Amino acid sequence: MEVSGHGGSRVRVRLAPSPTGFVHIGNVLVALVDAAIARKFNGAFVIRIEDTDQKRFLEGAEQLIYDSLAWLGIEWQEGPDRGGPFAPYRQSERLPRYLEVAEQLVAQGDAYRCWCSPERLDEMRKAQQAAKLPPKYDRLCLGKSETERQAFGGYTERSVVRLRMPDTGHTTFTDPIRGEMSFENALLDDRVLLKSDGFPTYNLAVVVDDHEMEITHAIRGEEWLPSTPAHLRVYEALDWTPPVIAHTPLLLNADRGKISKRKHPWANMRWFQDEGFLPEAVLNYLGNLIAFVPDAENPQQGVARELFGFAEISEHFQLGSIGPSGKVVDL
């Protein structure tokens, strides 16, 4: 699959990690995909720090991100550490813009305020589970003022802002890695866009930032796939063109199960450094997970490379060749 920017514009990709702990190998794999695309098409690789979850913020975690990528020789062109034309690159420094967009969506009728307490929402979810209904907000607050909402009980003084999803139809998009994806709108939740503390959730901030930083390709892990319909709805409501959105496969352990920090210390990129691995060896291993090098005798099949530098990874990289199946890490 050929990669190009919207309307022939320069390709721009981003890594948007949260500084909440160690650097996960899955994030580094996405960073390698981003950097490979940027190099191959003479584009820009941006690092954007998603630090709006202040409860989980860990001092020093942001520097760990830079250090891990630099150790592997992965280069980026813009970010909090080096600036750029779309600064600031930390979400905590962009809060007024998120609030402005949230208020615009409410004014348009594409979002609404919700005053439901955590206790009421918990009771609602339990009732839905008992009735075998899809877990989604019941829209008790939709179309009501704060005063009207108080009459129903289960009320809190500080509201959140929820996205109003369509009641009918499907949300469909083409993922370069997974093909056409379709979600039934009636089953989708009205996700929170703005929290009661005034901080945005990922569902709002990622759309605003990707649009305003002119990101052409949003590459992220498979775990974000269920969030994509909400993001596309925000793009539609704001009359913005979404980027190409692709979801890389999960990394699995040797038993094809989920990676556990406790059982699999190599989930932490720092482990490779502490154990004496050469960065070239780690880069080679990750490169063989994502880049497709045709076999000379059978071009339809790939061949593993014993020496796979970043330049060669970029040369042979194609989003469509990654495939949606989980990638086994056997160390």
Residue frames as qw, qx, qy, qz and C-alpha x, y, z in Angstrom:
[[0.000, 0.887, 0.463, 0.000, 0.00, 0.00, 0.00],
 [0.394, 0.439, -0.020, 0.807, 1.33, 3.42, -0.97],
 [0.345, -0.689, -0.437, 0.465, 1.49, 6.03, 1.78],
 [0.262, 0.372, 0.140, 0.880, 1.05, 9.72, 1.09],
 [0.005, 0.271, 0.460, -0.845, -0.33, 12.76, 2.86],
 [0.327, 0.695, 0.591, -0.247, -3.78, 14.22, 2.31],
 [0.412, 0.898, 0.130, -0.087, -3.93, 15.88, -1.09],
 [0.728, 0.495, -0.159, 0.447, -0.23, 15.27, -1.61],
 [0.261, -0.884, 0.249, -0.296, 0.78, 17.04, 1.60],
 [0.255, 0.510, -0.769, 0.290, 3.87, 16.00, 3.52],
 [0.751, -0.288, -0.592, -0.040, 3.44, 12.82, 5.54],
 [0.135, -0.531, 0.494, -0.675, 3.25, 13.52, 9.27],
 [0.741, -0.271, -0.612, -0.042, 3.03, 10.78, 11.90],
 [0.239, -0.656, 0.386, -0.603, 3.08, 10.92, 15.68],
 [0.543, -0.167, -0.779, 0.266, 3.71, 8.89, 18.80],
 [0.338, -0.601, 0.031, -0.724, 1.49, 10.01, 21.67],
 [0.588, -0.139, -0.747, 0.279, 2.56, 8.18, 24.85],
 [0.487, -0.801, -0.105, -0.331, 1.42, 8.91, 28.39],
 [0.290, 0.516, -0.632, 0.501, 4.17, 9.55, 30.99],
 [0.742, -0.462, 0.055, -0.483, 2.74, 7.14, 33.54],
 [0.855, -0.363, 0.370, 0.012, 5.46, 4.53, 34.00],
 [0.503, -0.329, 0.650, 0.466, 7.99, 2.41, 32.15],
 [0.405, 0.496, -0.405, -0.652, 8.28, 2.47, 28.36],
 [0.815, 0.110, 0.534, -0.197, 6.37, -0.53, 26.99],
 [0.375, -0.170, 0.737, 0.537, 7.80, -2.50, 24.09],
 [0.352, 0.622, 0.688, 0.128, 4.48, -2.08, 22.28],
 [0.067, 0.946, 0.095, -0.302, 4.87, 1.69, 22.28],
 [0.273, -0.593, 0.554, 0.518, 8.37, 1.34, 20.89],
 [0.443, 0.218, 0.795, 0.353, 7.07, -0.87, 18.08],
 [0.259, 0.857, 0.444, -0.022, 4.54, 1.83, 17.13],
 [0.137, -0.873, 0.211, 0.417, 7.34, 4.42, 17.28],
 [0.415, -0.258, 0.713, 0.502, 9.39, 2.29, 14.89],
 [0.390, 0.569, 0.690, 0.220, 6.45, 2.14, 12.47],
 [0.074, 0.957, 0.191, -0.206, 6.05, 5.91, 12.68],
 [0.261, -0.734, 0.418, 0.467, 9.73, 6.61, 12.17],
 [0.487, 0.023, 0.759, 0.431, 9.93, 4.16, 9.26],
 [0.337, 0.760, 0.543, 0.116, 7.04, 5.89, 7.48],
 [0.052, -0.956, 0.020, 0.288, 8.52, 9.34, 8.09],
 [0.366, -0.529, 0.583, 0.496, 11.93, 8.32, 6.74],
 [0.499, 0.234, 0.761, 0.343, 10.59, 6.43, 3.74],
 [0.252, 0.759, 0.520, 0.300, 8.41, 9.32, 2.56],
 [0.337, 0.246, -0.097, 0.904, 10.59, 12.21, 3.73],
 [0.376, -0.734, -0.398, -0.401, 7.98, 13.15, 6.31],
 [0.074, -0.545, 0.473, -0.688, 8.00, 14.24, 9.94],
 [0.617, -0.309, -0.714, 0.122, 7.79, 12.10, 13.07],
 [0.234, -0.615, 0.154, -0.737, 6.25, 13.96, 16.00],
 [0.400, -0.219, -0.804, 0.381, 6.29, 13.04, 19.69],
 [0.353, -0.533, -0.078, -0.765, 3.30, 14.39, 21.60],
 [0.168, 0.030, -0.845, 0.508, 3.00, 13.78, 25.34],
 [0.506, -0.489, -0.467, -0.536, -0.51, 12.89, 26.51],
 [0.312, 0.023, -0.685, 0.658, -0.30, 13.94, 30.14],
 [0.402, -0.414, -0.133, -0.806, -3.92, 14.84, 30.88],
 [0.807, -0.410, -0.416, -0.087, -4.34, 11.98, 33.37],
 [0.006, 0.740, -0.434, 0.514, -2.75, 13.82, 36.27],
 [0.803, -0.453, 0.261, -0.285, -3.53, 11.05, 38.77],
 [0.970, 0.037, 0.159, 0.180, -1.23, 8.63, 36.92],
 [0.395, 0.853, -0.259, 0.224, 1.47, 11.12, 35.96],
 [0.868, -0.364, 0.009, 0.339, 4.95, 9.92, 36.97],
 [0.040, -0.935, 0.292, 0.199, 7.85, 12.34, 37.29],
 [0.268, -0.547, 0.730, 0.309, 10.68, 11.36, 34.96],
 [0.690, 0.264, 0.674, 0.003, 8.57, 9.09, 32.74],
 [0.513, 0.840, 0.046, -0.173, 8.66, 11.52, 29.84],
 [0.010, 0.780, -0.604, -0.161, 12.45, 11.47, 29.77],
 [0.588, -0.144, 0.796, 0.028, 12.38, 7.67, 29.76],
 [0.699, 0.604, 0.369, -0.107, 10.45, 7.83, 26.49],
 [0.341, 0.889, -0.291, -0.095, 13.08, 10.00, 24.83],
 [0.283, -0.617, 0.733, 0.037, 15.93, 7.92, 26.23],
 [0.720, 0.077, 0.689, -0.036, 14.46, 4.60, 25.01],
 [0.673, 0.711, 0.202, -0.033, 13.92, 5.83, 21.46],
 [0.153, 0.891, -0.425, -0.041, 17.32, 7.50, 21.31],
 [0.532, -0.431, 0.729, 0.028, 18.99, 4.31, 22.55],
 [0.734, 0.294, 0.608, 0.072, 17.49, 2.45, 19.58],
 [0.275, -0.156, 0.465, 0.827, 18.50, 5.17, 17.15],
 [0.147, 0.685, 0.682, 0.212, 14.90, 6.18, 16.38],
 [0.204, -0.067, -0.010, 0.977, 14.84, 9.84, 15.40],
 [0.083, 0.782, 0.617, -0.045, 11.99, 12.35, 15.66],
 [0.335, 0.412, 0.178, 0.828, 11.73, 15.87, 14.30],
 [0.267, -0.543, -0.005, -0.796, 9.22, 17.59, 16.62],
 [0.651, -0.416, -0.627, 0.103, 8.26, 17.26, 20.26],
 [0.428, -0.895, -0.121, -0.029, 8.38, 18.87, 23.71],
 [0.724, -0.465, 0.174, 0.480, 12.14, 18.37, 23.90],
 [0.455, -0.064, 0.414, 0.785, 12.92, 20.08, 20.60],
 [0.235, 0.531, 0.119, -0.805, 9.93, 22.27, 19.72],
 [0.276, 0.247, 0.797, 0.477, 8.38, 22.65, 16.30],
 [0.107, -0.195, -0.303, -0.927, 5.80, 24.64, 14.34],
 [0.554, -0.461, -0.500, -0.480, 2.82, 23.20, 16.24],
 [0.343, -0.045, -0.692, 0.634, 4.07, 23.63, 19.82],
 [0.333, -0.511, 0.747, -0.265, 3.19, 23.07, 22.58],
 [0.598, 0.162, -0.746, -0.246, 3.45, 19.29, 22.31],
 [0.096, -0.095, -0.880, 0.456, 2.24, 18.47, 25.83],
 [0.233, -0.570, -0.671, -0.413, -1.51, 18.17, 26.18],
 [0.395, -0.644, -0.487, 0.437, -1.48, 19.73, 29.65],
 [0.211, -0.375, 0.080, 0.899, -0.28, 22.93, 27.95],
 [0.098, -0.129, -0.608, -0.777, -3.17, 22.91, 25.44],
 [0.025, 0.403, 0.841, -0.359, -6.17, 22.82, 27.81],
 [0.258, 0.485, 0.178, -0.816, -7.91, 26.06, 26.71],
 [0.331, 0.257, -0.617, -0.666, -8.22, 24.75, 23.16],
 [0.179, -0.170, -0.968, -0.045, -9.86, 21.49, 24.26],
 [0.085, 0.478, 0.623, -0.614, -12.38, 23.41, 26.36],
 [0.275, 0.434, -0.179, -0.839, -13.17, 25.65, 23.41],
 [0.328, 0.101, -0.805, -0.485, -13.84, 22.69, 21.12],
 [0.098, -0.293, -0.920, 0.241, -15.95, 20.90, 23.75],
 [0.184, 0.506, 0.385, -0.750, -18.12, 23.99, 24.16],
 [0.319, 0.331, -0.465, -0.757, -18.48, 24.23, 20.39],
 [0.252, -0.064, -0.940, -0.222, -19.69, 20.62, 20.20],
 [0.014, 0.433, 0.760, -0.483, -22.23, 21.24, 22.97],
 [0.234, 0.489, 0.055, -0.839, -23.50, 24.39, 21.23],
 [0.333, 0.239, -0.666, -0.623, -23.92, 22.43, 17.99],
 [0.847, -0.073, 0.145, -0.506, -25.87, 19.64, 19.70],
 [0.755, 0.350, -0.554, 0.001, -23.15, 17.10, 18.94],
 [0.438, 0.034, -0.735, 0.516, -22.27, 16.75, 22.63],
 [0.484, -0.689, -0.243, -0.482, -24.08, 17.35, 25.92],
 [0.077, -0.511, 0.624, -0.586, -23.42, 17.85, 29.61],
 [0.754, -0.258, -0.595, -0.107, -23.89, 14.97, 32.04],
 [0.256, -0.623, 0.422, -0.607, -24.25, 15.38, 35.82],
 [0.917, -0.221, -0.284, -0.173, -24.66, 11.69, 36.73],
 [0.434, -0.719, 0.520, -0.155, -22.72, 10.63, 39.81],
 [0.234, 0.407, -0.881, -0.067, -20.25, 7.72, 39.70],
 [0.341, 0.031, 0.849, -0.402, -22.63, 5.77, 41.96],
 [0.661, 0.460, 0.252, -0.536, -25.53, 6.21, 39.56],
 [0.520, 0.585, -0.536, -0.317, -23.40, 5.21, 36.57],
 [0.007, -0.292, 0.948, -0.130, -22.22, 2.10, 38.42],
 [0.509, 0.227, 0.686, -0.467, -25.81, 1.08, 39.20],
 [0.635, 0.576, -0.089, -0.507, -26.77, 1.66, 35.57],
 [0.353, 0.511, -0.763, -0.178, -23.96, -0.58, 34.30],
 [0.206, -0.103, 0.933, -0.278, -24.82, -3.37, 36.73],
 [0.611, 0.392, 0.449, -0.522, -28.46, -3.26, 35.61],
 [0.583, 0.607, -0.355, -0.407, -27.38, -3.43, 31.96],
 [0.131, 0.395, -0.909, 0.000, -25.13, -6.39, 32.66],
 [0.398, 0.091, 0.818, -0.405, -27.94, -8.21, 34.45],
 [0.642, 0.549, 0.288, -0.450, -30.25, -7.58, 31.49],
 [0.676, 0.037, 0.565, 0.471, -27.50, -8.60, 29.03],
 [0.349, 0.916, 0.197, 0.002, -27.62, -5.18, 27.36],
 [0.643, 0.411, -0.103, 0.638, -24.61, -3.45, 25.79],
 [0.449, -0.593, -0.300, 0.597, -22.85, -1.21, 28.35],
 [0.253, 0.399, 0.242, 0.847, -23.57, 2.38, 27.33],
 [0.034, 0.163, 0.384, -0.908, -24.80, 5.59, 28.91],
 [0.142, 0.540, 0.829, -0.001, -28.62, 5.79, 29.02],
 [0.132, 0.384, 0.285, 0.868, -28.75, 9.51, 28.15],
 [0.273, -0.693, -0.615, 0.258, -30.63, 10.56, 31.25],
 [0.237, -0.612, -0.075, 0.751, -28.97, 13.99, 31.03],
 [0.272, 0.169, 0.570, 0.757, -29.48, 14.50, 27.29],
 [0.093, -0.568, -0.479, -0.663, -31.55, 17.61, 26.63],
 [0.504, -0.751, -0.422, 0.063, -31.86, 18.54, 30.31],
 [0.054, 0.811, -0.268, 0.517, -30.62, 21.58, 32.17],
 [0.280, 0.233, -0.762, 0.535, -28.68, 21.23, 35.41],
 [0.422, -0.118, 0.417, -0.796, -31.81, 22.13, 37.41],
 [0.838, 0.082, -0.203, -0.500, -33.96, 19.58, 35.56],
 [0.651, 0.254, -0.706, 0.117, -31.34, 16.89, 36.08],
 [0.062, -0.306, 0.689, -0.654, -31.31, 17.37, 39.87],
 [0.709, -0.106, 0.143, -0.683, -34.90, 16.13, 40.08],
 [0.875, 0.154, -0.414, -0.196, -33.84, 12.60, 39.08],
 [0.771, -0.569, 0.286, 0.008, -31.32, 11.97, 41.87],
 [0.864, -0.003, 0.265, 0.428, -27.85, 10.50, 41.44],
 [0.317, 0.913, 0.077, 0.246, -26.64, 14.00, 40.76],
 [0.657, -0.310, -0.051, 0.685, -23.22, 15.64, 41.01],
 [0.033, 0.890, 0.127, -0.437, -22.54, 19.37, 40.83],
 [0.058, -0.635, 0.539, 0.550, -19.67, 19.15, 38.33],
 [0.842, 0.431, 0.192, -0.261, -20.63, 17.94, 34.87],
 [0.475, -0.219, 0.665, 0.533, -18.73, 16.10, 32.18],
 [0.499, 0.529, -0.207, -0.655, -19.26, 16.55, 28.45],
 [0.645, 0.051, 0.759, 0.070, -20.37, 13.51, 26.46],
 [0.109, 0.230, -0.633, -0.731, -20.24, 12.97, 22.72],
 [0.703, 0.286, 0.380, -0.528, -23.63, 12.24, 21.16],
 [0.214, -0.158, 0.870, 0.415, -23.27, 9.24, 18.86],
 [0.495, 0.047, -0.437, -0.749, -25.75, 8.55, 16.04],
 [0.673, -0.073, 0.542, -0.498, -28.68, 6.30, 16.92],
 [0.881, 0.352, 0.288, -0.128, -28.77, 4.45, 13.61],
 [0.604, 0.744, -0.284, 0.009, -26.49, 3.34, 10.81],
 [0.912, -0.167, 0.001, 0.374, -22.86, 2.26, 10.92],
 [0.074, -0.911, 0.349, 0.209, -19.51, 3.97, 11.31],
 [0.930, 0.215, 0.194, 0.227, -17.16, 2.58, 8.67],
 [0.046, 0.895, -0.399, -0.196, -13.54, 3.28, 7.84],
 [0.903, 0.340, -0.224, 0.136, -10.65, 1.57, 6.07],
 [0.556, -0.726, 0.385, 0.122, -7.70, 0.58, 8.20],
 [0.468, 0.674, -0.547, -0.168, -4.56, 0.01, 6.06],
 [0.056, -0.365, 0.913, -0.176, -3.60, -2.92, 8.29],
 [0.350, 0.142, 0.853, -0.361, -7.05, -4.47, 8.88],
 [0.032, 0.325, 0.763, 0.557, -9.11, -3.51, 5.86],
 [0.323, -0.468, -0.243, -0.786, -12.66, -2.18, 6.09],
 [0.162, -0.170, -0.796, 0.558, -13.98, -1.86, 9.66],
 [0.345, -0.448, -0.382, -0.731, -17.64, -1.27, 10.51],
 [0.086, -0.124, -0.754, 0.639, -19.36, -0.56, 13.83],
 [0.194, -0.637, -0.676, -0.317, -23.11, -0.47, 14.52],
 [0.019, 0.456, -0.177, 0.872, -23.86, 2.97, 15.93],
 [0.662, -0.526, -0.199, -0.496, -26.75, 1.81, 18.12],
 [0.886, -0.286, -0.299, 0.209, -24.28, -0.24, 20.19],
 [0.519, 0.322, -0.246, 0.752, -21.78, 2.57, 20.72],
 [0.402, -0.641, -0.465, 0.459, -21.48, 4.52, 23.95],
 [0.098, 0.940, 0.065, 0.320, -21.69, 8.31, 24.31],
 [0.752, -0.066, -0.294, 0.587, -18.09, 8.63, 25.47],
 [0.309, -0.879, -0.131, 0.338, -16.88, 11.36, 27.78],
 [0.573, 0.650, 0.022, 0.498, -14.94, 14.10, 25.99],
 [0.082, 0.607, -0.332, 0.717, -14.29, 16.50, 28.85],
 [0.524, -0.282, -0.732, 0.330, -13.91, 15.41, 32.48],
 [0.328, -0.865, -0.377, -0.051, -15.37, 17.27, 35.45],
 [0.553, -0.594, 0.028, 0.584, -11.92, 18.68, 36.30],
 [0.278, 0.879, -0.093, -0.376, -11.76, 20.44, 32.93],
 [0.215, -0.467, 0.768, 0.381, -9.19, 18.05, 31.46],
 [0.712, 0.320, -0.328, -0.532, -10.03, 16.34, 28.16],
 [0.859, -0.110, 0.500, -0.008, -10.17, 12.61, 27.71],
 [0.402, -0.211, 0.700, 0.552, -8.16, 10.90, 25.01],
 [0.401, 0.536, 0.723, 0.172, -11.27, 10.87, 22.79],
 [0.168, 0.963, 0.188, -0.097, -11.29, 14.65, 22.45],
 [0.281, -0.805, 0.359, 0.379, -7.63, 15.60, 22.77],
 [0.568, -0.107, 0.683, 0.446, -6.36, 13.13, 20.18],
 [0.437, 0.678, 0.539, 0.241, -8.72, 14.49, 17.52],
 [0.003, 0.992, 0.032, -0.118, -7.96, 18.15, 18.23],
 [0.411, -0.680, 0.479, 0.373, -4.21, 17.57, 18.33],
 [0.599, 0.098, 0.678, 0.414, -4.00, 15.34, 15.26],
 [0.368, 0.811, 0.420, 0.176, -6.01, 17.87, 13.26],
 [0.043, -0.995, 0.058, 0.069, -4.16, 20.97, 14.40],
 [0.439, -0.603, 0.572, 0.341, -0.74, 19.33, 14.10],
 [0.598, 0.570, -0.342, -0.448, -1.66, 18.24, 10.55],
 [0.435, -0.261, 0.862, 0.014, -1.09, 14.55, 11.24],
 [0.559, 0.305, -0.482, -0.602, -1.72, 12.56, 8.06],
 [0.726, 0.002, -0.681, -0.093, -1.39, 9.05, 9.53],
 [0.513, -0.542, 0.420, -0.516, -2.46, 8.13, 13.07],
 [0.684, 0.143, -0.715, 0.022, -0.78, 4.81, 13.87],
 [0.424, -0.476, 0.506, -0.582, -1.68, 3.25, 17.22],
 [0.070, -0.145, 0.979, -0.126, -2.12, -0.08, 18.95],
 [0.318, -0.279, -0.820, -0.385, -5.03, -2.45, 18.46],
 [0.206, -0.427, -0.731, 0.490, -6.38, -1.61, 21.92],
 [0.098, 0.379, 0.109, -0.914, -7.57, 1.77, 20.57],
 [0.045, -0.166, -0.784, -0.597, -9.69, 0.27, 17.79],
 [0.117, -0.629, -0.767, 0.054, -13.01, 0.45, 19.76],
 [0.138, -0.660, -0.220, 0.705, -12.43, 4.20, 20.27],
 [0.242, -0.034, 0.514, 0.823, -12.14, 4.99, 16.57],
 [0.009, 0.636, 0.682, 0.361, -15.88, 5.44, 15.83],
 [0.264, -0.849, -0.322, 0.326, -16.07, 8.15, 18.51],
 [0.354, -0.463, 0.259, 0.770, -13.04, 9.91, 17.05],
 [0.187, 0.233, 0.664, 0.685, -14.50, 9.82, 13.56],
 [0.101, -0.786, -0.605, -0.071, -17.75, 11.25, 14.91],
 [0.300, -0.760, -0.080, 0.571, -15.85, 14.19, 16.41],
 [0.295, -0.161, 0.506, 0.795, -14.10, 14.79, 13.09],
 [0.072, 0.508, 0.727, 0.456, -17.46, 14.74, 11.33],
 [0.196, -0.835, -0.477, 0.189, -19.09, 17.12, 13.82],
 [0.284, -0.726, 0.102, 0.618, -16.25, 19.62, 13.41],
 [0.661, 0.744, 0.068, -0.075, -16.15, 19.23, 9.61],
 [0.168, -0.742, 0.621, 0.191, -12.51, 18.16, 9.77],
 [0.807, 0.363, -0.440, -0.154, -10.85, 15.57, 7.52],
 [0.814, -0.501, 0.294, -0.013, -9.58, 12.62, 9.59],
 [0.025, 0.638, -0.738, -0.216, -6.11, 11.20, 9.03],
 [0.749, 0.124, -0.633, -0.152, -5.50, 7.68, 7.83],
 [0.566, -0.526, 0.471, -0.426, -6.01, 5.58, 10.98],
 [0.742, 0.223, -0.632, -0.037, -4.20, 2.25, 11.37],
 [0.698, -0.568, 0.304, -0.311, -4.03, -0.13, 14.32],
 [0.318, 0.494, -0.807, 0.056, -0.95, -2.26, 14.82],
 [0.811, -0.229, -0.516, -0.153, -1.44, -5.81, 16.16],
 [0.640, -0.715, 0.217, -0.180, -0.90, -6.71, 19.77],
 [0.312, 0.521, -0.775, 0.175, 2.41, -8.13, 20.92],
 [0.903, -0.297, -0.103, -0.294, 1.93, -11.59, 22.46],
 [0.417, -0.595, 0.685, -0.047, 4.06, -13.85, 24.62],
 [0.083, 0.306, -0.908, -0.276, 5.29, -17.25, 23.45],
 [0.192, 0.286, 0.922, -0.178, 1.97, -18.85, 24.47],
 [0.021, -0.418, -0.532, -0.736, 0.11, -16.25, 22.37],
 [0.331, -0.733, -0.566, 0.181, -1.24, -14.71, 25.55],
 [0.008, -0.964, -0.054, -0.262, -1.23, -11.14, 26.80],
 [0.525, 0.362, -0.436, 0.635, 2.09, -9.71, 27.91],
 [0.591, -0.762, -0.264, -0.005, 2.34, -9.31, 31.68],
 [0.080, 0.850, -0.380, 0.357, 4.76, -6.89, 33.34],
 [0.649, -0.546, 0.484, -0.215, 5.24, -9.36, 36.21],
 [0.910, 0.034, 0.406, 0.077, 5.81, -12.44, 34.04],
 [0.709, 0.488, 0.222, 0.459, 7.56, -10.76, 31.12],
 [0.378, -0.708, -0.024, 0.596, 10.17, -8.23, 32.28],
 [0.380, 0.000, 0.490, 0.784, 11.10, -7.56, 28.65],
 [0.105, 0.809, 0.553, 0.170, 7.83, -5.63, 28.30],
 [0.234, -0.928, 0.015, 0.289, 9.87, -2.80, 29.83],
 [0.652, 0.708, -0.153, 0.227, 12.37, -1.40, 27.33],
 [0.199, -0.824, 0.485, -0.217, 14.78, -0.69, 30.17],
 [0.896, -0.229, 0.379, -0.033, 15.18, -4.46, 30.66],
 [0.840, 0.484, 0.034, 0.245, 17.03, -4.80, 27.34],
 [0.211, 0.824, -0.346, 0.395, 19.56, -2.18, 28.40],
 [0.557, -0.624, 0.465, -0.291, 20.01, -3.66, 31.87],
 [0.935, -0.040, 0.353, 0.010, 20.54, -7.15, 30.40],
 [0.378, -0.517, 0.540, 0.546, 23.26, -5.92, 28.05],
 [0.633, 0.532, 0.537, 0.167, 21.42, -6.19, 24.72],
 [0.274, -0.130, 0.316, 0.899, 22.87, -4.16, 21.90],
 [0.389, 0.522, 0.236, -0.721, 20.39, -1.60, 20.56],
 [0.342, 0.382, -0.626, -0.588, 21.09, -2.86, 17.03],
 [0.090, -0.049, -0.995, -0.018, 19.95, -6.35, 18.07],
 [0.213, 0.466, 0.667, -0.541, 16.70, -5.08, 19.57],
 [0.361, 0.554, -0.130, -0.739, 16.02, -2.91, 16.53],
 [0.228, 0.243, -0.852, -0.405, 16.70, -5.88, 14.27],
 [0.048, 0.235, 0.950, -0.200, 14.24, -8.04, 16.23],
 [0.287, 0.582, 0.437, -0.623, 11.47, -5.44, 16.14],
 [0.266, 0.499, -0.424, -0.707, 12.16, -4.70, 12.49],
 [0.126, 0.052, -0.950, -0.282, 11.54, -8.32, 11.55],
 [0.168, 0.426, 0.799, -0.390, 8.11, -8.06, 13.21],
 [0.293, 0.729, 0.302, -0.541, 6.90, -5.20, 11.01],
 [0.236, 0.662, -0.431, -0.566, 8.90, -5.00, 7.76],
 [0.890, 0.265, 0.360, -0.091, 8.33, -7.30, 4.80],
 [0.002, -0.637, 0.645, 0.422, 11.41, -8.34, 2.83],
 [0.889, 0.292, -0.076, -0.346, 10.46, -10.62, -0.10],
 [0.741, -0.262, 0.581, 0.212, 12.21, -13.96, -0.42],
 [0.093, 0.533, -0.567, -0.621, 14.28, -13.97, -3.62],
 [0.013, 0.005, -0.954, -0.298, 12.92, -17.39, -4.65],
 [0.128, -0.592, -0.788, -0.111, 9.33, -16.80, -3.46],
 [0.082, 0.287, -0.049, 0.953, 8.48, -13.07, -3.45],
 [0.533, -0.544, -0.358, -0.539, 5.07, -13.70, -1.85],
 [0.789, -0.499, -0.309, 0.182, 6.81, -14.84, 1.32],
 [0.088, -0.931, 0.281, -0.216, 8.93, -12.77, 3.63],
 [0.824, 0.099, -0.405, 0.384, 12.34, -13.68, 4.93],
 [0.539, -0.823, -0.057, 0.173, 13.84, -12.79, 8.30],
 [0.478, 0.737, -0.279, 0.387, 16.99, -10.70, 8.21],
 [0.769, -0.304, -0.324, 0.460, 19.95, -11.28, 10.50],
 [0.327, -0.258, -0.068, 0.906, 21.08, -7.69, 10.06],
 [0.059, 0.727, 0.597, 0.334, 18.21, -5.23, 9.78],
 [0.269, -0.160, -0.207, 0.927, 19.18, -1.59, 10.32],
 [0.214, 0.615, 0.439, -0.620, 16.76, 1.30, 10.51],
 [0.224, 0.484, -0.402, -0.744, 17.44, 2.42, 6.93],
 [0.168, 0.034, -0.920, -0.353, 16.60, -1.05, 5.61],
 [0.090, 0.443, 0.814, -0.364, 13.51, -1.33, 7.81],
 [0.247, 0.612, 0.133, -0.739, 12.25, 1.95, 6.35],
 [0.186, 0.349, -0.660, -0.639, 13.04, 0.88, 2.80],
 [0.220, -0.092, -0.942, -0.236, 11.02, -2.33, 3.06],
 [0.131, 0.290, 0.710, -0.628, 8.23, -1.08, 5.31],
 [0.298, -0.260, -0.507, -0.766, 4.60, -1.07, 4.15],
 [0.458, -0.158, 0.448, -0.751, 1.61, -0.62, 6.47],
 [0.838, 0.094, -0.139, -0.519, -0.45, -3.21, 4.64],
 [0.687, 0.278, -0.669, 0.063, 2.20, -5.91, 5.06],
 [0.174, -0.389, 0.687, -0.589, 2.14, -5.85, 8.88],
 [0.494, -0.226, -0.808, -0.226, -1.09, -7.85, 9.04],
 [0.500, -0.585, 0.014, -0.639, -3.69, -7.80, 11.83],
 [0.885, -0.254, -0.388, 0.049, -2.59, -10.96, 13.66],
 [0.529, -0.827, 0.189, 0.007, -0.76, -10.65, 16.96],
 [0.538, 0.636, -0.507, 0.221, 3.05, -10.68, 16.83],
 [0.892, -0.412, -0.155, 0.101, 4.71, -13.23, 19.11],
 [0.086, 0.806, -0.502, 0.302, 7.69, -12.04, 21.14],
 [0.965, -0.197, -0.167, 0.047, 9.63, -15.13, 22.22],
 [0.201, 0.750, -0.488, 0.399, 12.54, -14.14, 24.46]]
